[in-house]
Amino acid sequence: MHFVDAKGILTGNGGHVGMNVYRGCSHGCIYCDSRSRCYQFTHAFEDIEVKRNAPELLERALRSKRQKCMIGTGSMSDPYMHCEEQLGLTRKCLEIILRHGFGAAIQTKSDRILRDIDLLDEINRSSKCVVQMTLTTYDEALCKIVEPNVCPTQRRIEVLEAMRERGIPTVVWLSPILPFLNDTEENIRAILQACVRAGVTGVICFGMGLTLREGDREYYYAALDRHFPGLARRYAERYGSAYEVPSPNADKLMAIFQTICRENGLLCRPEDCFAFLNEFPQGYEQTSLFDFA
């Protein structure tokens, strides 16, 4: 972990902006796109870059921003990874968001968000708060391999249920679906049934597969070699250096996904989910949720 003084904390314009308090991540997910070379990390991915002046920058930015909107965080780096326990920068930023009357859309895999549930409740009562949780596999043994340093799936589902009890809306990211690992009908049905029970508003899924870029691909293949001997070679033979890596079962799984969501009234088109995430209670015109700093 190392500290920097950032020049800015918000990106985007119009009705919505995004922020990331941290760069890098300690969750260790073997498929993480943020490891890709295109993001130009100049330090080890696990050496978390901490924007120590983030609260001061956010205070200054929101004080001068005339239009209230949703502020998204977590698109590039989880705001509730391990260092947040000691630093509390995400909480400080949420307190500023509340004080200035903005909304918050938070994406995480961590149950550490429960520490701030009272604050999230306050934001949701005064404007709007949406908690987004990533779910990839219902198999806890597989979860420990592909997402080794983050709370298990069942605990994340408990987070969703806790938010529902507070009336805080939730959205699930069903992503990524890893070919030959979690791309099964059993897994998709189990996750979606948990979403229904937890009362989520919508589920974001861009397709049954994953994307791999330079940097990310090498890390992922090395992890496959460690945990699933022969699987990386199978990927290389089937997909080569393709960016899009769809499951052989993609069509069938997407049909199941869409059917379950529609039968249970869950938003399932990405554009509908993003429209919900972006919508601020006063009806300001919104732009993209997932800008990042």
ZADOKOL-868370 format. One record per residue (C-alpha): residue number from 0; residue in one letter; x, y, z. Coordinates in pm, whole numbers. Layout:
   seq   type        x        y        z
   NUM      A        X        Y        Z
...
***
This chain:
   seq   type        x        y        z
     0      M        0        0        0
     1      H      126      346      -85
     2      F      -23      694      -65
     3      V      -60      963     -329
     4      D     -209     1311     -347
     5      A     -453     1293     -636
     6      K     -527     1592     -856
     7      G     -894     1504     -884
     8      I    -1143     1246     -759
     9      L    -1450     1280     -984
    10      T    -1483     1204    -1353
    11      G    -1777     1232    -1588
    12      N    -2011     1519    -1649
    13      G    -2379     1593    -1680
    14      G    -2600     1423    -1423
    15      H    -2363     1153    -1302
    16      V    -2003     1118    -1200
    17      G    -1779      836    -1078
    18      M    -1492      806     -837
    19      N    -1237      555     -716
    20      V    -1064      617     -384
    21      Y     -817      332     -442
    22      R     -628      184     -739
    23      G     -536     -182     -742
    24      C     -703     -449     -532
    25      S     -624     -707     -267
    26      H     -912     -946     -343
    27      G     -695    -1161     -570
    28      C     -970    -1257     -818
    29      I     -799    -1459    -1086
    30      Y    -1001    -1308    -1374
    31      C     -982     -936    -1285
    32      D     -989     -715    -1594
    33      S     -839     -425    -1398
    34      R     -502     -604    -1422
    35      S     -499     -542    -1798
    36      R     -202     -347    -1930
    37      C     -429      -90    -2092
    38      Y     -489       63    -1747
    39      Q     -119      147    -1724
    40      F      -44       50    -1367
    41      T      303      168    -1271
    42      H      306      -40     -953
    43      A      214     -395     -856
    44      F     -164     -446     -870
    45      E     -171     -567     -508
    46      D       26     -258     -394
    47      I     -283      -49     -336
    48      E     -258      315     -438
    49      V     -446      520     -180
    50      K     -574      864     -276
    51      R     -530     1002       73
    52      N     -677     1341      -15
    53      A     -993     1189     -169
    54      P    -1231     1327       99
    55      E    -1094     1680       63
    56      L    -1118     1662     -316
    57      L    -1473     1528     -299
    58      E    -1581     1794      -51
    59      R    -1450     2067     -280
    60      A    -1605     1913     -592
    61      L    -1951     1857     -448
    62      R    -1963     2199     -289
    63      S    -1926     2355     -632
    64      K    -2147     2109     -824
    65      R    -2485     2263     -896
    66      Q    -2668     1953    -1015
    67      K    -2731     1667     -774
    68      C    -2671     1321     -918
    69      M    -2569      964     -845
    70      I    -2202      911     -766
    71      G    -2073      567     -858
    72      T    -1775      394     -704
    73      G    -1621       50     -735
    74      S    -1598        8    -1110
    75      M    -1219      -26    -1115
    76      S    -1124      -96     -752
    77      D    -1338     -231     -472
    78      P    -1409       48     -220
    79      Y    -1437     -208       61
    80      M    -1116     -406       27
    81      H     -895     -482      324
    82      C     -725     -143      367
    83      E    -1061       31      406
    84      E    -1090     -123      754
    85      Q     -803       92      879
    86      L     -827      393      647
    87      G    -1201      451      630
    88      L    -1173      672      321
    89      T    -1481      523      156
    90      R    -1686      600      466
    91      K    -1557      957      479
    92      C    -1655     1006      116
    93      L    -2002      863      179
    94      E    -2046     1105      469
    95      I    -1965     1390      231
    96      I    -2209     1256      -28
    97      L    -2481     1246      237
    98      R    -2403     1595      365
    99      H    -2432     1745       17
   100      G    -2747     1555      -80
   101      F    -2606     1339     -361
   102      G    -2687      974     -430
   103      A    -2448      679     -419
   104      A    -2415      365     -633
   105      I    -2157      133     -481
   106      Q    -2015     -180     -642
   107      T    -1839     -434     -418
   108      K    -1779     -801     -339
   109      S    -1712     -739       29
   110      D    -1925     -775      339
   111      R    -1728     -484      488
   112      I    -1997     -266      339
   113      L    -2218     -372      630
   114      R    -2005     -150      854
   115      D    -2162      147      678
   116      I    -2519       21      645
   117      D    -2655      294      873
   118      L    -2489      557      657
   119      L    -2615      394      337
   120      D    -2962      391      488
   121      E    -2938      765      555
   122      I    -2826      837      199
   123      N    -3110      626       63
   124      R    -3364      810      277
   125      S    -3239     1154      181
   126      S    -3179     1083     -190
   127      K    -3089      736     -322
   128      C    -2839      460     -257
   129      V    -2794      144     -462
   130      V    -2563     -140     -356
   131      Q    -2425     -358     -634
   132      M    -2285     -699     -548
   133      T    -2089     -927     -781
   134      L    -2182    -1296     -774
   135      T    -1998    -1547     -991
   136      T    -2036    -1896     -846
   137      Y    -2265    -2063     -596
   138      D    -1999    -2329     -537
   139      E    -1809    -2205     -231
   140      A    -1508    -2429     -298
   141      L    -1473    -2279     -645
   142      C    -1532    -1932     -505
   143      K    -1229    -1971     -276
   144      I    -1014    -2045     -580
   145      V    -1133    -1779     -823
   146      E    -1194    -1506     -561
   147      P     -955    -1607     -282
   148      N     -939    -1299      -61
   149      V    -1302    -1194      -50
   150      C    -1604    -1314      144
   151      P    -1784    -1621        3
   152      T    -2094    -1608     -210
   153      Q    -2335    -1697       69
   154      R    -2207    -1406      277
   155      R    -2259    -1170      -17
   156      I    -2616    -1295      -44
   157      E    -2659    -1214      326
   158      V    -2540     -860      248
   159      L    -2809     -832      -19
   160      E    -3069     -953      230
   161      A    -2951     -703      492
   162      M    -2988     -422      239
   163      R    -3338     -540      150
   164      E    -3436     -525      517
   165      R    -3329     -159      521
   166      G    -3512      -82      198
   167      I    -3183      -15       16
   168      P    -3215     -131     -348
   169      T    -2961     -375     -486
   170      V    -2833     -486     -825
   171      V    -2627     -800     -888
   172      W    -2347     -834    -1143
   173      L    -2356    -1191    -1275
   174      S    -2004    -1177    -1405
   175      P    -1780    -1327    -1518
   176      I    -1895    -1670    -1624
   177      L    -1579    -1875    -1672
   178      P    -1591    -2140    -1945
   179      F    -1561    -2496    -1809
   180      L    -1575    -2371    -1447
   181      N    -1895    -2195    -1346
   182      D    -2081    -2201    -1678
   183      T    -2341    -2453    -1570
   184      E    -2718    -2440    -1559
   185      E    -2705    -2541    -1193
   186      N    -2485    -2243    -1106
   187      I    -2687    -1986    -1299
   188      R    -3016    -2107    -1154
   189      A    -2880    -2111     -798
   190      I    -2747    -1755     -819
   191      L    -3064    -1620     -978
   192      Q    -3287    -1793     -725
   193      A    -3080    -1631     -450
   194      C    -3130    -1295     -623
   195      V    -3505    -1350     -627
   196      R    -3509    -1439     -257
   197      A    -3298    -1134     -175
   198      G    -3533     -905     -364
   199      V    -3275     -750     -597
   200      T    -3396     -493     -847
   201      G    -3197     -624    -1140
   202      V    -2915     -846    -1259
   203      I    -2646     -721    -1497
   204      C    -2508     -980    -1737
   205      F    -2337     -889    -2062
   206      G    -2314    -1250    -2173
   207      M    -2214    -1591    -2047
   208      G    -1836    -1570    -2064
   209      L    -1552    -1334    -1980
   210      T    -1316    -1093    -2150
   211      L     -938    -1126    -2152
   212      R     -683     -862    -2243
   213      E     -307     -844    -2236
   214      G     -192     -862    -1876
   215      D     -519    -1004    -1749
   216      R     -497    -1306    -1980
   217      E     -150    -1408    -1863
   218      Y     -246    -1380    -1497
   219      Y     -564    -1580    -1552
   220      Y     -389    -1857    -1747
   221      A     -121    -1887    -1478
   222      A     -394    -1928    -1215
   223      L     -567    -2192    -1428
   224      D     -238    -2382    -1454
   225      R     -202    -2379    -1073
   226      H     -553    -2486     -988
   227      F     -688    -2664    -1297
   228      P     -398    -2830    -1485
   229      G     -457    -2844    -1858
   230      L     -739    -2589    -1861
   231      A     -525    -2295    -1976
   232      R     -413    -2498    -2276
   233      R     -777    -2580    -2351
   234      Y     -858    -2208    -2344
   235      A     -564    -2124    -2570
   236      E     -663    -2387    -2823
   237      R    -1027    -2280    -2829
   238      Y    -1004    -1902    -2794
   239      G     -650    -1805    -2892
   240      S     -592    -1441    -2801
   241      A     -957    -1339    -2841
   242      Y    -1090    -1058    -2623
   243      E    -1434    -1215    -2589
   244      V    -1430    -1565    -2438
   245      P    -1786    -1702    -2446
   246      S    -1896    -2021    -2277
   247      P    -1984    -2308    -2512
   248      N    -2316    -2305    -2323
   249      A    -2371    -1930    -2368
   250      D    -2696    -1937    -2565
   251      K    -2864    -2188    -2336
   252      L    -2751    -2010    -2020
   253      M    -2861    -1667    -2147
   254      A    -3205    -1805    -2226
   255      I    -3231    -1942    -1870
   256      F    -3110    -1609    -1731
   257      Q    -3364    -1404    -1924
   258      T    -3652    -1640    -1845
   259      I    -3590    -1643    -1468
   260      C    -3544    -1266    -1452
   261      R    -3857    -1190    -1650
   262      E    -4070    -1443    -1461
   263      N    -3968    -1279    -1135
   264      G    -3981     -916    -1240
   265      L    -3605     -852    -1229
   266      L    -3446     -605    -1466
   267      C    -3218     -806    -1695
   268      R    -3123     -582    -1987
   269      P    -2802     -393    -1902
   270      E    -2947      -66    -2032
   271      D    -3247      -99    -1799
   272      C    -3024     -174    -1501
   273      F    -2801      124    -1579
   274      A    -3103      349    -1621
   275      F    -3214      250    -1271
   276      L    -2866      302    -1128
   277      N    -2835      643    -1292
   278      E    -3179      772    -1206
   279      F    -3166     1041     -939
   280      P    -3493     1104     -748
   281      Q    -3543     1457     -879
   282      G    -3536     1327    -1236
   283      Y    -3226     1502    -1364
   284      E    -3098     1379    -1697
   285      Q    -2830     1119    -1630
   286      T    -2520      995    -1810
   287      S    -2306      683    -1775
   288      L    -2263      538    -1427
   289      F    -1924      377    -1468
   290      D    -1682      657    -1529
   291      F    -1375      625    -1313
   292      A    -1094      830    -1171
***
